[in-house]
Amino acid sequence: MLAIPAIDLRDGAVVQLVGGAYDAEKVRERDVGAVVERWIGAGFPLLHIVDLDAATGRGNRGPELFRRRRRAPDDLSR
């Protein structure tokens, strides 16, 4: 089995929404890179990045995310 953590981004920050409500954030972390590095350091070679701004029609940070992406290891068999 392969577990892939999801990182939700809104306004350039990692967020956790309570019950999926956009006005109810439980967590807001401005350093997206640090969050990505923590997940990778914890042994997760793949991450699912969700751009909530694009999903709600409030912008598109996709190009910025692709420029900043980090390549995952080729060996996913761990």
C-alpha positions as CSV (number, residue, x, y, z in Angstrom):
1,M,0.0,0.0,0.0
2,L,1.2,3.5,-0.8
3,A,0.1,6.4,1.4
4,I,0.2,9.9,-0.3
5,P,-0.2,12.8,2.1
6,A,-2.2,15.8,0.8
7,I,-1.1,19.4,1.3
8,D,-3.8,22.0,0.9
9,L,-2.5,25.5,-0.1
10,R,-4.4,28.7,0.2
11,D,-3.1,32.3,-0.2
12,G,0.4,30.8,-0.4
13,A,0.2,28.9,2.9
14,V,-0.4,25.3,3.9
15,V,-3.8,25.1,5.6
16,Q,-6.1,22.6,7.2
17,L,-9.7,23.3,6.9
18,V,-12.2,22.2,9.6
19,G,-14.9,20.2,8.0
20,G,-13.8,21.5,4.6
21,A,-15.1,25.0,5.4
22,Y,-13.0,27.8,3.9
23,D,-13.7,30.1,6.8
24,A,-12.6,27.6,9.4
25,E,-8.9,27.1,9.3
26,K,-7.3,24.9,12.0
27,V,-3.7,25.2,10.8
28,R,-1.9,27.8,8.7
29,E,1.8,27.4,7.9
30,R,3.5,30.0,5.8
31,D,6.6,28.0,5.0
32,V,5.4,25.6,2.4
33,G,8.9,24.3,1.7
34,A,9.4,23.3,5.3
35,V,6.1,21.4,5.3
36,V,7.1,19.5,2.1
37,E,10.5,18.7,3.6
38,R,9.0,17.4,6.8
39,W,6.8,15.0,4.8
40,I,9.7,13.9,2.6
41,G,11.9,13.5,5.7
42,A,9.2,11.3,7.3
43,G,9.5,8.9,4.4
44,F,6.8,10.0,2.0
45,P,8.3,10.3,-1.5
46,L,5.0,11.5,-3.1
47,L,2.8,14.4,-2.0
48,H,-0.6,15.4,-3.3
49,I,-0.6,19.2,-3.6
50,V,-4.1,20.9,-3.6
51,D,-4.3,24.5,-4.8
52,L,-7.5,25.7,-3.1
53,D,-7.2,29.1,-4.7
54,A,-7.5,27.6,-8.1
55,A,-10.2,25.1,-7.0
56,T,-12.4,28.1,-5.8
57,G,-11.6,30.3,-8.8
58,R,-9.5,32.8,-6.7
59,G,-6.3,32.4,-8.6
60,N,-3.9,29.8,-9.9
61,R,-0.6,29.2,-8.1
62,G,0.1,26.1,-10.3
63,P,3.0,27.6,-12.3
64,E,4.7,28.7,-9.1
65,L,4.3,25.3,-7.5
66,F,5.8,23.5,-10.5
67,R,8.8,25.8,-10.5
68,R,9.4,25.0,-6.8
69,R,8.6,21.3,-6.9
70,R,11.1,18.7,-5.7
71,R,11.6,15.5,-7.6
72,A,10.7,12.4,-5.7
73,P,13.1,9.4,-5.6
74,D,12.8,6.9,-8.4
75,D,12.5,4.0,-6.0
76,L,9.0,4.0,-4.6
77,S,9.2,0.4,-3.3
78,R,9.9,1.3,0.3
